[in-house]
Amino acid sequence: MSSFGYPTLRPRHTAWWSGCLVLVCLLFAPTAFAVTGELDLTSSVVGLVAVSIFVLAYALVMGEEKLHMRKSKPVLVAAGIIWALIGWVYVQAGMPTEAEHAFRTTLLEFTELMLFLLVAMTYINALDERRAFDVLRSWMVRKGFTYRQLFWITGVLAFVISPIADNLTTALLMCAVVTKVAEGDKRFINLACVNIVVAANAGGAFSPFGDITTLMVWQAGMIKFQEFFVLLAPSLVNFLIPAVVMTLFIKNRKPDSLEEEVWLKRGARRIVLLFLFTVATAVACHTFLHLPPVLGMMTGLGYLQFFGYFLRRTLPRSLEKKRTRYARRGDDKKLAQLGSVVPFDVFNRVARAEWDTLLFFYGVVMCVGGLGYMGYLGMLSEALYTGWDATWANIALGLISAVVDNIPVMFAVLTMEPEMSQGHWLLITLTAGVGGSLLSIGSAAGVALMGQARGNYTFMGHLRWAPVIALGYAASIAVHLWINAGSFQVLG
C-alpha cells in the first residue's frame, strides 16, 4: 500500500530477473476474495491467456521505475480483460448471470477494505496537515541524539507507532528524521532505514490496523481484534534480533545538532482523540454488533467532518485571540505565521489519499479474483495445504511475500480458506507481515523508503542484512510456535 497521503511511493527497485521470480511465486500466491466458478478453466486457452495477462501486468508494475508508468494502470486494464474473458465464456455457455454475481462478490469485498483504508488515510493526512508528525520529528532533531540513540529511538518508535498509524506512514516519518539528522552519512542512513523497515513491519503484524494484511484477516473474521496481540512477543523478537546485531556496526558518534521548531495547529490533539474513538467505533461494530468494521470507520469520517466544520466556524475568533496574545508578547515570528493559516477542509484530506495505490489494490484483487473464479485457487489450495503441512506452507508464503508482496499472499490464503487452527491463522498473519522485511521490495514501507532516501537506502544495501533479518524471521516463528502452542490444537 502507498503512503497515507505522504510522498507517492517509488516503484519496486528490482532487476529484471525479479520478473522471473514473480512468475514462479504467482503459482503459489494468486489473490482475491472470490468464488469458484461452475466451469473449470484452468486448462483452457482462455485460462492460460488470463494468467499470461496478469503476469505481464505485474511485470509492468515491477518495471515502473524504468517505464515511469504508475503501477495502477496495467492491473486495471488486466482486470478488465480477465473479467471480459470470463463473461464471454459464461455467455457462450448459457450462464450469463453467474459471472456477474462473482464479479459483484469480489467487488464488494474490495469496497469494504477500500473505504476502511480511505478513512484511515484521511485521518493520517489530517494529522499531517495539523503538523502532528512534524512536531515529533522536530523534537527528535533538536535533541541531538548520538547515532546509536537515534538508531534505537527511531526503531522503537516505528515499532510502537505502526500498530496505530500503519507501518508505511510510520516508516516515512522515522526516515524523515534519520535523513535530516544524519544528512550525508549514507552508511548510517541505510542501516537506520533497514532497521525502520523491519521495526515498522514487525509492529504492524500484531495489530489489525498495522498493515493491510492484518486488516484483511480481521475483517474476514479469521482472528478477533484482541487475539492479534498474542503476536506481540514474536513481533518484538523479529525486530530486536536484527537491531541488536546491526547496532554493533554503528559508530557511536554525535551528528551536528539542528535547530528546528514546529508548533501544532489548532485541533491536532482532538483529531488524535477522534481517530482513537473512530477505531473504537469500528471495533465495537465488528465485535458487538457483528457488522463490518467499515461501518464504524465511515461513521468516524463523519466525526472528522463535524470537527472540521467546527474548526472552520471558529477560525476567525481563534485567530483574533492569538493575534492579541502574540502582540502582547511581542512574538513577531508567530504573528507572521498566523497570516498563512488556511481553514481546515476534510475533503482536501480525502483528496490527498494515495489513489494510485488504492486503484492498484483494486486491480490486483479483481485480476486474481477472476483467476480464482476460473479455478486456479482451488487447484493451488490443494497443492499448498493438502500436499504440505500448514506450518511449512505458511512459512513459505511469508518468504514469498518478500518478492511478490504480502497483500496478494494474504488474499490467496483468505480466498482458499484452508482448514487451519487459530495458531496457523496467526502464523500466516505473522509471516506475511514480517516476511516482507527480508527484501527492500517486500513491503510498502521498504519501497517507500527507497524513494524517500534515494541513493542512501538501496535494494543492495538492504540485501546485505538479509541473513540477519532472516534470523529474526526464524526466531519470531519459533517464539510463536512456543508461546502460542495451545492455539494450534483446536481447529477454528
N, C-alpha and C positions, 0 to 999 in steps of 0.2 A: 504494500500500500504506500501511497505517496505521503508527503508531509501534510499535516493538518493546517493547510494554509501557509506553509512556510515555503522556502525556495523550492521550485519544481525539482523533483528527483532527477538525478542524472541517470542515464541508462546503465545497464549492466556492462561493466568494463570487462569483456571476455574476449579471448581469441576465438577464431572461427571454429577451432576444434570443439568448443563448448556446444556447438550445434549438434555435433555427433553424440555427445553425452546426453543432451536433451532428448534426442531421438530414442536412445536406449531407455532413459529414465521414464519417458512418457508411457512406455509399456507397463510401468508399474504405478503411474500416477495420473490417470485421467480424472476429470473433475466434474463437480456439479451435483446439486440435488436433482435427481432425475428418476424417472420410472423406466422400466424396461419395456420396449415396445412388443407388439404382437408378432412382428416379423424379425427374425434373426438376420441381420445384415452384415455380420462380422466377416463373412467370407465372400460377400458380393462385391461387384465392381464399385457400386455406389459407396459402400462402406470404406473400401480402400481409398477411394478418391477423397472422402471426407477426412480420413486420417491424414492423408498427404497434405490436404489444405491446411489443417490445423498445425502440422509440423512446420510447414512453410511460413505460416503466420507467426509462429513462435520464434522461428529463426530470424524473421524480420524484426521482431521485438528485441531480440538479443543484439541485433546489429544497429540498434537505434543511434548509438554514438557515431558510427561511421555514416549512416544514412541521413541523420538529422531529421528523422521522422518520428513523431510521437507514437508511443507504444500502443495506444488505444486503436489506432487506425487499422492495422492488419487484422486484429482479432475481431473487431466489429464487422468487417467485411466477411471474414471467415465464418463468423456465427451466422450471418445472413445466408451464405451459400450452403452451409451444412444443413440448416433447417429447411431451406428451399428444396434440397435433395430429398430430405426425409418426407416433406409434404408431397413432392412429386411421386415418390414410391408408394405412399399410402393412398394417394388419389388413384393411381393406377390399379391398386389392389382393392379398390372399392371401400376404403375405410378412411374417408377424409377427416372425420371428427377426432380420431384417435391422436393424430399428430398435434392437432390444435390444443387438445387437452394437456398433452405432455409439455408443450411449449409454455402454456399458461402456468402450469405447476412449477416449472423451473423458474419462470419469471417472477412468480410470487415469492419464492424463497429468496431470490436475489434482492427483490424490492425491500423486503423486511431488513436485510442486512444493510442495504444502501442507505435507507432512511436513518437507521440507527447510527451508522458512521457519519452521516451528514450532520446530525445534531451534535455528535461529539466534536467533529471538525469545527462547527460553528462556535461552540463554547471555547475551544482552544484558541481559535482566532480572536474571539472577543477578549480573552485574557492577554493575548499577544498585543492587541490594539490598546489595551489598558496598561501595557508595559509591565505586566507581572513577571514575565521571563527576563526582560531587560534589567529589572531591579535585582533579581537573583544573580544574573551574570555580572552586573556592576559591582555587587558586594564581593564576589569572589575575586574579581580583577583587582580591586583596591586593597585586599588583604595581604597581597604579596607572599603567597604560599611558596614553599620550595617545590621543585619538580615532583618529588615523591609524594608530598602532601597533595599537590594538585592531581596527580595520578589517582590517588585513593579517594579524594573528595569527589572528583567527577565520576569515578566508577561507582562509588556508594550511592551518590545522588541519582545516577542513572538507574541503578537497581531499585531504589526506593520510589522514585517518581514514576517510572514507566508503568507500574501496575494501575496508576490512575490516569496519567496523561498519554499513555500508549508509548511503546518502545521507540517509535520513529521520532515523534516530537521531542522526547527526552534526549535522544541521541543528538539531534540537531542543536538543542540548547547547550549540552555539555561540550559539543565540538566547537561551538562559537566561543566558549570560554577558553578552551585549550589553544585554539589558533590565535586568539587575541593576546593571551598572556605569553605564550611561547613562540611568538611570531619569528620565523626564520630558522627555528630548530626543527628541521624536518624529521630527524630521527625520533625525537620525543613526541612530536605531534602524531606520527604514525603509530607509535606504541600506545599512546593515550587513546587514540581513536579505536584501535583494536580492542582495548580494554572497555571502552564505552559501548561498542557494539555488543560484546559478549555480555556485559552487565545489563544493558537495556533489554536484550533478548531474554536473558535469564529472569529478569524482574517481570517481564511481560508474561512469562509462562505460567505463573501461579495466580493470575487474576483474569476474570472474564473480560476486563477492559484493557488488558495489557497488549493484546495482539488481535488481529482479525481472526486467527485460527481459534484462540480461546473463546472469542465471542461466538464463533460458529458452533463450537461444541456446546456452549451454554444454551444458545438459542435452540439447538436441536434437541435439548433435554437429556443429553447423554451424561452430563455431570451437573449437579446442582451448584448454585452460587457458592455456598460455603465450602463445598467439597474441593474446590480448586486449591484452597490454602494448604492442603496436605502436601502440595508440591513446593512449599516454601523452602524446606531444608534441601531437597535435591537441587533446586534452582540456585540456592545460595552456594552450594558446593560447586556447581557449574561455573559460577562467577569467581569464587575465591581461588580455586586451584590455579587457573591460568594467571590471575592477578598477582598471586604470591610469587610465581616464577618470573613473571615479566618485571616486577618491581626490582629484582636483583640486577637488572641490566640498566637501571636508571641512575645517572649521575646526580647525586643529591646536592644540586646547586640551586641558587635562587635567581629567578628571572628578574628583569628590571620591573619595578613597580609602575603601574599606570594609574593616572588619575581620571576617574570617570564616575560621575554621579547622576543617577536617574531617579525620577520621582514617579510613584504610582499615579495613574489617572483616577479620577473620581469613580467610585463604584467597583474597583477591581476586586476588593475583598468580598464584596457582596456577590459578585459573579462567581467567585470560588464557592461560596456557600450555596448558591443556586445550582451550580454544577453538581455538588455533592447531593443536594436534595433531588435533582433530576435522576442521578444514579440510584438513589434510594427508591424513587418512584418506579423506575424500571424494574428493580429487584422485587419490589412489592407486587407489581403487576404479574410478574412471572411466578413468584413463589406462592402468593396467597390467592390470587385471582385466576391463576392458570391461563393468563393471557400473554400474548407475545410481548417481550420486553420493549419492542419498538413503540408500543403504545405509551409507555412511561417516558421514553425519550422524546417523543413528539410532544407530549404534554409539557415536558421540561423546556422544549423550544418556545412554547407559549409563555412559560415563566420568564424566559430571557427577553421575549418581545415586550411583555408588560414592563419589565425593568428598564428596557431601552426607552420605552415611552416616558417613563418617569424621569430618566436622565435628561432626555431632550426638553421636557417641560420645565424642569428645574434648573437647566443650564444657565440662563441669564442671571438668575438670582444667585447661583453659586459663584459665577464669575465676578459679580459685583462684590460679594463678600470677600473673595480672595484679593481683588484689587485693593480694597480698603485695607486689608490686613498687611499685604506686602508693601503698600505705600507707607504705612506707619513704620514698618521695619526698615524701609529704605532698600528693600531687596529688588534691585533693578533687573537682575537675571530672571527671577521668577515672574516679574511683571511682563517682561518681554515674551516669555513662554506663553502667557495667557492669550497673547494675540494670535497664536497658531492653533488654539483649541477649536476642534470641529465637533458637531453633535454626533453622538453615538447612533449608528444605524445597523440594526441586526442583519438586514438583508445584504449589506456590504460584507458582513462576516460570512454569510452563506455563499456569496459570490466568490469569495477567496478560497473556498474549498478546492481541493486538488481534483478537478473534474477529469483530467486525463487518467488518473489512477482509478477513479470510480468507473469510468467507461471501459478501461482495460479490465477491471474486475468483472463487469458485465459481459464483455466479450469472452473472457476465459470460461466463466460459468456457463454461458449459453453454448459455446463451442463444445465443451466436453459433456454438457447436458445432452446435446444431440448425439455425441458418440456413445454416451451411456444408454440412450434410448435405442440405439442400433444394436446393443447387446454386448459391447466391449467391457463394460463394468462387471457384468455377471461373469464373464469369462475370466477376467483378471482377479476377481474376488475369489474364485475357485482356486486359481493358481497361487495367490498370496496366502489366504487364510485357511485353506484346506490343505494345500501342499506344504505349507510352512507352519511352524509353531507361531502363535500370535505374538509372543515376546520378540522373537527374532524378526518377524515381519515388521513390527512397529519400530524396532531399532534401525532396520534397513531403510525404512521410509524416512526416518529422521535424517539419515545420511544423504538420501536422495534429495531431501528438501534443500540441502546446501547448494545444489546445482539447479534444480527446477524452480524452487520457491515453495514455501510451506503452505501457501493458500491452495494450490492445486492438490498437494498431497493430502491435506486435511479434507478437502471436498471429496476426494476419492474415497477415503475411509468412511466418511459420513454417508456417502451415497451407497457404498457396498453394505454398510451397516452389518458387519460381521458379528457373530455371536461371541462377545467378549465379556470378561468380568470388568467390574469398575476399575480395578487396578490396571487393566490393559488399556482402557479408555484414558485413564490418567497418564499412562506411559506414552501413548501416541501424542497426547497433548504436550507432554514434556519434550519428547524427541523432535516433534515438528517445530516446537517453539525455539529450542536451543540448537538444533542441528544446523540451522542456517548460519550460525556463528562460525562454522568451520571455514567458510569462504566469505570474502567480502561481498560477493554477488548473491549470497544465500539468504539475505534478509533485506527488507526495505531500509532498515537502519544502516546497513553496510553500504548499500547502493547510494543512499542519500549523502553519506559522509564522503564517499569518493568524489561526489560533485562539490560538496561544501569545502572540503580540504583538498581540492585538486592539486596534484603534484606533491602533496605531503603524505596523504593516505592513499595507498595504491593496492591493486589486486595482489601483486607480488609481495608488497610489504606486509600484507595480512597473511599471505600464504606461508611466510617464514615461521609464523607462530601457530600454524595449523596443528602440529603434533601436540603442543601444549594444550591447545583448545580441545583437541580430541581426548586428551587425558581427563579434562574436566567433564566432557560429554559422557565418557565411560563411567566416571565416578558418580555423576549425578544419577545415572541409570541404576548403578549398584545401590546407591543410598535409597532410591525409591523402592527397589525390589526388597530391600531390607526393612525399612521403617514402615512401609505400607503393605507388607506381605499379606496381611489379613484381607485386604481388598481384592486379592486375586482369587479368593476361594469361592465366592458366590457369584454366579453369573447374573448380570443385570439385564 
